[in-house]
Amino acid sequence: MHLPLPDNASHLRELCVRLALGSPLDELQSVSGGLHHSMWRLDTGHGRYAVKQLSHDTDLDDPKNRDHFNATEATAQAFAGHGIPAVFARCVNQEYLQVLDGIGYLVHPWRDAAAVPLGQVSEHHALEVAGILARMHALAIDSPLPREHQYDIPLENNIEL
């Protein structure tokens, strides 16, 4: 049964123990940002965390799906190790994705943030994002993500200055 995390005390306890999060101080708070997954804010004696509970339609019996979530988080950690602003899930035994009774969870450190309102997005913001993307592409990180798309034409030949 796919219960929301606030209604599943055993899963919450297991996540706190497994990931050494400390004991919850308050009720979980529902937050936005999970796309079609559910997101919760968890406050503990050791800190504040964002817990993503994967949607019930995520097939965690398929190893490719599990591998994808783990590879995405490992890649974020690799970027963070090179100074790229990235947040990655907590990990135990090389596993970022925590699966309990067929339900998947990713637990990230909490970051206070707010989106820039659409009417206030400026060239400055675009240049900041472009600079981060350029730094990411310049890094030679060994990402476990599959390289599904290969291009025959070097990117430099596609850019008009």
PEHUGI-V919261 format. One line per field, one symbol per residue. ss: DSSP state (@ for helix, = for strand, . for the rest). phi: phi as a letter, one per 20 degrees, with the letter a starting at -180 (. if undefined). A space follows every 10 residues. Layout:
BEGIN
ss: ???
phi: ???
END
This chain:
BEGIN
ss: ....@@@.@@ @@@@@@@@.. ...=....== =......=== ====..==== ===....... ..@@@@@@@@ @@@@@@@@@@ @.......=. .=..=..=== ..=======. .......@@@ ..@@@@@@@@ @@@@@@@@.. .......... ....@@@@.. .
phi: .eefgfecgf fffffffgdl enegecffdf cepeleedcc eddcfdqdcd deefffeeee fegfffffff fffffffffg fdnffbdcff cclmdefddc lndeccddff cfbbffggfd fcggffffff fffffffffd eeefffefdd dedgggfedd d
END
